[in-house]
Amino acid sequence: MISGIDIANFCIAAMGLTISVMGLALTLHAEFLPRGYKRFFIIFFSVIIAYVIADFSSQISLVLLGEGYSVLSKVGVFFESALSSVLMPLLTVSILHVCGQSVKTPFFYFNIALLAIYYILLIATQFTEDIYYITPDNVYHRGPLYPVLLFPPVLLMVSNLIGAIVRKDKLSKKEYHSLLLFLIIPMVAMVLQMLSYGLLLIVLATSVSSMIMFYYIMYDQIDKNIQKSKEISDQQLKIRTLQMRPHFVYNTLSNIYYLCQQDPVKAQEAIDDFTKYLRKNFTAITKEELIPFSEELEHARAYLAVVKVRYEDLLFVEYDTEFSAFRLPPLTLEPIVENSVKHGLDPDAAPLHILISSKRQGNQVLITVEDTGTGFDSEEDLQKKLSGKDDEPHIGLSNVQSRLSEMCGGTLTIAKRPEGGTIVTLAIPL
């Protein structure tokens, strides 16, 4: 007859199996987990699943099948015991990996020695009745030396606990707390199971604590990913501030200085244009939402007006913005215009003509910046323009590409102009 404890143990095994399968499924789909952690949890939860299945098998054999299945029960109990002990050395390797240490340490070798002692005791158990045994009529009994079998696993847990505490400074707070919980909960359950017989507390404690550890580490990795994204954003912000190149500011101020004597009215206009440019530039740098096209166009106009202070007879700009009732990411049009000036304006060559246009085409807006500059001679030259890797501190068009894609699903294409020069096209969905 099945007792209440037997039913409880079946429920515990079912819970443990469910939790470990969920943990494995979450691990397989957790793309943000580092490769080392992902590999660890895949192996870890797989071992727990095998461990719980072995526990299930031994319970079914002992409780439901009865006489004639003692061999099956022995096999089930053996693998249940063998698999549960593998978890601690796996944890040892994980601790060392996270701390950036090699497994060739006394910490690792000591734990492997404890595992070896445990397996020797477990194998010896199959030939004696001093630790545990299963009678021919398929009944499980603990022997007088049963607690001896549990000493190596408990020592393994204590060793890992000490190893985690010693390496506390190399672990994040959540990693450290997750290790403590995983080690302490099964350790308490094992001590209780060592002193009493009945509920299989260690099965439940292992599965629950492993899921807690996974949750803590997953949460920690999410925090790290958020922090990393913030750092990347900060780096991008610093890159964007290179829009304000020191030599550009210096040249503009120098030109304004000489204009103050030669043409005060024009100097006032230049100061006004430069002020608008600065205000628009700093405002755009801090914004992370879509802005009206008119604002970005004004930003580009302000930049071009500042450039014309120095190159009045070498730069001519036309506007054909028939459609402007849409929004786009900040710092998209202005960097493209600046790119045209930077690569196309040559005091020793013909004047640079730039045409900025916008028009609606179906369910999108096409913005084009067309210039008569030197263009690009090869695919390698084009990639340099796109990436900004052309040996000058300047925003690459790849930054514009990523902002368009991430903020509004837009695209950027660049092509040669048939008559010479470059055409950059932005396509922004409406």
HUVEN-V920676 format. One record per residue. NEAR is the number of other ideal C-beta (glycine too) atoms within 8 Angstrom. Layout:
near->NEAR
near->NEAR
This chain:
near->2
near->6
near->6
near->5
near->8
near->10
near->9
near->9
near->12
near->11
near->8
near->12
near->14
near->9
near->10
near->16
near->13
near->8
near->12
near->15
near->10
near->9
near->14
near->13
near->8
near->10
near->13
near->7
near->6
near->9
near->4
near->6
near->12
near->6
near->6
near->9
near->12
near->11
near->8
near->12
near->14
near->11
near->9
near->12
near->15
near->9
near->12
near->15
near->12
near->10
near->14
near->14
near->9
near->13
near->14
near->12
near->11
near->12
near->14
near->9
near->13
near->13
near->9
near->8
near->11
near->7
near->7
near->6
near->10
near->12
near->6
near->10
near->15
near->10
near->9
near->15
near->13
near->10
near->10
near->12
near->10
near->10
near->11
near->11
near->14
near->10
near->13
near->14
near->12
near->12
near->13
near->14
near->11
near->11
near->14
near->13
near->10
near->11
near->9
near->5
near->8
near->5
near->7
near->5
near->9
near->5
near->10
near->13
near->9
near->9
near->14
near->9
near->8
near->12
near->14
near->8
near->9
near->13
near->10
near->8
near->12
near->13
near->8
near->9
near->12
near->8
near->5
near->9
near->7
near->7
near->14
near->12
near->10
near->12
near->8
near->5
near->7
near->14
near->7
near->9
near->9
near->7
near->11
near->4
near->8
near->11
near->7
near->8
near->14
near->11
near->8
near->13
near->12
near->12
near->9
near->15
near->13
near->9
near->14
near->15
near->13
near->8
near->11
near->14
near->7
near->6
near->11
near->8
near->4
near->7
near->13
near->7
near->7
near->11
near->12
near->11
near->9
near->14
near->15
near->10
near->12
near->13
near->13
near->9
near->12
near->13
near->12
near->9
near->13
near->14
near->9
near->9
near->12
near->10
near->5
near->6
near->4
near->4
near->7
near->10
near->9
near->11
near->14
near->12
near->13
near->15
near->15
near->11
near->12
near->16
near->12
near->12
near->12
near->13
near->9
near->13
near->14
near->11
near->9
near->13
near->12
near->9
near->9
near->9
near->9
near->8
near->8
near->8
near->8
near->8
near->8
near->8
near->8
near->8
near->8
near->9
near->9
near->8
near->9
near->11
near->8
near->10
near->12
near->9
near->9
near->6
near->6
near->8
near->9
near->8
near->9
near->13
near->9
near->8
near->11
near->13
near->7
near->8
near->13
near->8
near->5
near->6
near->6
near->8
near->6
near->10
near->11
near->8
near->9
near->15
near->9
near->8
near->12
near->14
near->8
near->11
near->13
near->9
near->8
near->13
near->12
near->8
near->9
near->13
near->12
near->6
near->8
near->4
near->5
near->7
near->12
near->8
near->16
near->7
near->10
near->16
near->13
near->10
near->15
near->12
near->8
near->13
near->13
near->13
near->13
near->12
near->11
near->9
near->15
near->8
near->10
near->7
near->4
near->8
near->13
near->7
near->9
near->8
near->8
near->8
near->10
near->7
near->9
near->10
near->4
near->10
near->7
near->16
near->11
near->12
near->14
near->13
near->15
near->15
near->13
near->13
near->14
near->12
near->12
near->15
near->14
near->9
near->10
near->14
near->12
near->8
near->6
near->3
near->5
near->4
near->7
near->15
near->9
near->17
near->12
near->16
near->11
near->13
near->8
near->8
near->6
near->4
near->4
near->10
near->14
near->11
near->13
near->12
near->13
near->11
near->13
near->11
near->13
near->9
near->9
near->9
near->4
near->6
near->5
near->6
near->9
near->10
near->9
near->10
near->14
near->11
near->9
near->12
near->7
near->7
near->3
near->5
near->4
near->11
near->13
near->11
near->16
near->9
near->14
near->15
near->11
near->8
near->11
near->17
near->9
near->5
near->10
near->10
near->5
near->13
near->8
near->12
near->7
near->11
near->7
near->8
near->12
near->4
near->5
near->8
near->13
near->15
near->11
near->14
near->11
near->17
near->11
near->12
near->8
near->7
